């Protein structure tokens, strides 16, 4: 088994790489059989979820400052907000 490190899921690019998602998957339905979202049976409480502006998206104009970056409080598996 690999020695997993928290940086494995430190952002959308790292997470996509860890899951084997590549640019060739652009446009693939999340309801298909290549990539899908599945319920794990556990849900974080609302107090565990932090929302902050996304990082490195200045090109998005006014949307760049919206709190559209979500992470779990005190999780080593997501990068902290800058």
N, C-alpha and C positions, 0 to 999 in steps of 0.2 A: 504494500500500500504506500502511496506517495505521502511525503511529509507536507501536508497542507499548511499554508501560511495565511494569515488574515488578509494580506494584500491580494490574494486570489480573487476576492470579490470587492475590492476597494473602489470600484466605480463601474459605470455601465460598460466601458470597453473591456476591463478586466473580467467582469462577470460574463460577458458575452464570449470571450475567449475561453474561460473556464467551462462554459456550457457547450462549446463547440459551435457556437453561432458565428457565421461569417457573413461577409457582404453578399455572397451568393444567396443568402436567405432573405434578403430585402424583399418585402412584399409577400412573404409566405404567411398564410393565414395561421393564426394562433388556435384555430379550431380544427386544423388538419392533423395529419399523422406524422409530420416532420418535427414540428415544434408545437408544444401545447402548454397551457397553464393548468395545473391540477391542484385541487385542494389538499392540504397536508393534514387537516384535522386539528390544527392548532392556529390560534389567532392571537396576535399581540393586543394588549389592552391599549386604548387610545392614549393613555399616559406614557406608554413606551415609544410612541411614534413621534419623531421630531420632523418638522418641516422647515426648510430653509431655501434660499435662492440656489439655483443650479450654478455650477462652477464652469467657467470657460465658455460661456454662451453669450458674450457681449453682442454678437451678431444678431441676437434675437430681439434687440431693441428693448421696448418696455417690458416684454415678456421675460427678459433676462433676470429681472429682479423679483419675479413672482416666486412664492414659496412652493415650487414644484419639485423639490428634491426631498425625498423621504428616506429616513433611516431609523434604526432602532436605537434608543437611548442606551448608552454604555456598551454598544456592540463593537467588538474588535474587528468584525467582518465587514464594516462599512467605513469609508474614510470620513474623518470629521469635517464639518463645514469649515470653510476658510474664513 
